[in-house]
Amino acid sequence: MEAAALYVRFKENLATIIGALNSKLEVRSMPYNVSLPLEVDLLADILRLHGLEFKSETAGAARLEDFTRWFEQNENTVMDTLQRVMEDKRAYMKTAGGVVLQKEMLIRRLEYFNETAHTLQVMMRQQQLNSPKHFKYPFLLNQ
């Protein structure tokens, strides 16, 4: 997907992910409790470079709910900042792995949220259609 489309769909993707995580969808076998807080923190690092401060100590996927509440309160500022980062082809940032372009770091975060929203939408659709479970996980009670 083109970077501009990822930017435009960002708010919708957050809502989709939050909705799926708060539904009866079974995601305990998925890595979202680890990956979502990491991605939120990486996105917050980009925003922090531009004066926006988001902090949350909430563990697991619930950190995305904290971020979404903060995002809704600061939506215009956040979206303006994201747009400036997308337009700047030369700005870079230091990470634990070295130096990367802010735009590339932002695009990867937006791609992650887009793919996660898409995956969760597919899973919810399969559940609504009563698709059979493909695996039997011993820790799931209702199989």
Phi and psi in degrees as a GROMACS rama.xvg file:
@    title "Ramachandran Plot"
@    xaxis  label "Phi"
@    yaxis  label "Psi"
@TYPE xy
-68.4654  146.458  GLU-2
-57.8437  -39.6822  ALA-3
-62.0163  -38.6748  ALA-4
-67.1556  -36.6982  ALA-5
-62.9405  -41.0781  LEU-6
-62.6064  -46.3434  TYR-7
-64.7453  -36.4587  VAL-8
-88.2569  -0.126303  ARG-9
-55.3883  -51.243  PHE-10
-62.3185  -42.3291  LYS-11
-63.0511  -41.1796  GLU-12
-63.6636  -41.3286  ASN-13
-59.8718  -45.1926  LEU-14
-63.3438  -39.7137  ALA-15
-63.506  -44.9434  THR-16
-64.6208  -47.3359  ILE-17
-60.4269  -43.928  ILE-18
-60.588  -42.7009  GLY-19
-67.2379  -41.7895  ALA-20
-67.7819  -27.6  LEU-21
-92.0622  1.73847  ASN-22
-90.5461  -174.24  SER-23
-83.0095  7.70586  LYS-24
-61.5966  132.727  LEU-25
-84.9291  109.157  GLU-26
-121.28  11.978  VAL-27
-63.4828  -25.4801  ARG-28
-88.0953  -0.177925  SER-29
-98.398  159.907  MET-30
-85.4721  16.1884  PRO-31
-65.574  -28.8298  TYR-32
-66.9854  -18.5106  ASN-33
-101.157  -47.0574  VAL-34
-74.9592  -38.3494  SER-35
-61.0656  -48.5288  LEU-36
-63.9877  -33.5157  PRO-37
-64.5997  -44.2613  LEU-38
-67.6978  -38.0645  GLU-39
-62.5752  -43.0687  VAL-40
-64.4119  -39.2898  ASP-41
-66.239  -39.3909  LEU-42
-66.2451  -40.6724  LEU-43
-62.4053  -34.4075  ALA-44
-61.5459  -41.4455  ASP-45
-64.4317  -46.3912  ILE-46
-64.9619  -35.0296  LEU-47
-61.8898  -33.6829  ARG-48
-62.8727  -20.1595  LEU-49
-111.944  19.7604  HIS-50
88.4793  6.43239  GLY-51
-99.7147  129.423  LEU-52
-114.126  110.932  GLU-53
-119.559  127.579  PHE-54
-135.651  140.45  LYS-55
-153.577  135.15  SER-56
-102.146  3.9465  GLU-57
-62.1345  132.908  THR-58
-84.4167  152.312  ALA-59
70.675  -161.827  GLY-60
-63.4007  -19.3161  ALA-61
-63.3013  -19.281  ALA-62
-61.2825  -30.0595  ARG-63
-63.9873  -33.9706  LEU-64
-64.9561  -40.8285  GLU-65
-60.331  -45.7957  ASP-66
-62.6261  -42.0675  PHE-67
-63.9735  -41.916  THR-68
-61.1424  -45.3862  ARG-69
-63.12  -42.2469  TRP-70
-60.7659  -44.2085  PHE-71
-62.1805  -33.817  GLU-72
-74.613  -26.8272  GLN-73
-121.977  27.723  ASN-74
-55.1099  -49.5594  GLU-75
-61.6442  -45.2678  ASN-76
-63.6025  -43.9828  THR-77
-63.4774  -46.845  VAL-78
-65.0588  -38.4499  MET-79
-62.7348  -41.8708  ASP-80
-64.6866  -45.4491  THR-81
-59.9505  -40.1086  LEU-82
-65.2956  -41.7195  GLN-83
-62.0381  -41.6469  ARG-84
-64.0868  -41.1427  VAL-85
-63.5711  -33.3794  MET-86
-82.9742  -20.0872  GLU-87
-88.5131  111.745  ASP-88
-91.7932  -1.28992  LYS-89
-118.615  -14.44  ARG-90
-70.1353  138.933  ALA-91
-127.957  169.045  TYR-92
-144.423  149.995  MET-93
-87.5716  136.041  LYS-94
-128.328  175.129  THR-95
-62.3159  -27.301  ALA-96
-92.3035  0.115341  GLY-97
131.341  -151.291  GLY-98
-109.381  131.263  VAL-99
-133.034  157.912  VAL-100
-70.0039  135.987  LEU-101
-59.9211  -39.7478  GLN-102
-60.9599  -43.9772  LYS-103
-65.7137  -40.3898  GLU-104
-62.3239  -43.1088  MET-105
-65.5413  -44.2271  LEU-106
-59.992  -41.1969  ILE-107
-63.0678  -39.9354  ARG-108
-65.1962  -45.5055  ARG-109
-63.2053  -37.4449  LEU-110
-63.5551  -41.8243  GLU-111
-59.5082  -49.6086  TYR-112
-64.0633  -35.4856  PHE-113
-66.5788  -46.2083  ASN-114
-67.2464  -38.1245  GLU-115
-64.4812  -44.4292  THR-116
-60.9266  -43.0569  ALA-117
-63.3915  -45.5126  HIS-118
-60.8137  -45.3469  THR-119
-66.8782  -35.3266  LEU-120
-62.4259  -43.816  GLN-121
-62.9697  -43.6603  VAL-122
-62.2915  -41.4145  MET-123
-67.0822  -38.732  MET-124
-63.5652  -43.0897  ARG-125
-61.4362  -41.2246  GLN-126
-64.9964  -41.8648  GLN-127
-63.3713  -32.158  GLN-128
-84.8965  3.74592  LEU-129
57.3145  40.1092  ASN-130
-64.1558  144.535  SER-131
-68.153  148.375  PRO-132
-71.0864  141.38  LYS-133
-88.5079  -24.6413  HIS-134
-133.009  152.157  PHE-135
-107.147  113.075  LYS-136
-96.503  128.031  TYR-137
-63.4963  -24.8051  PRO-138
-86.1231  -6.00945  PHE-139
-90.256  128.117  LEU-140
-80.9497  -40.8176  LEU-141
-97.0588  72.7975  ASN-142
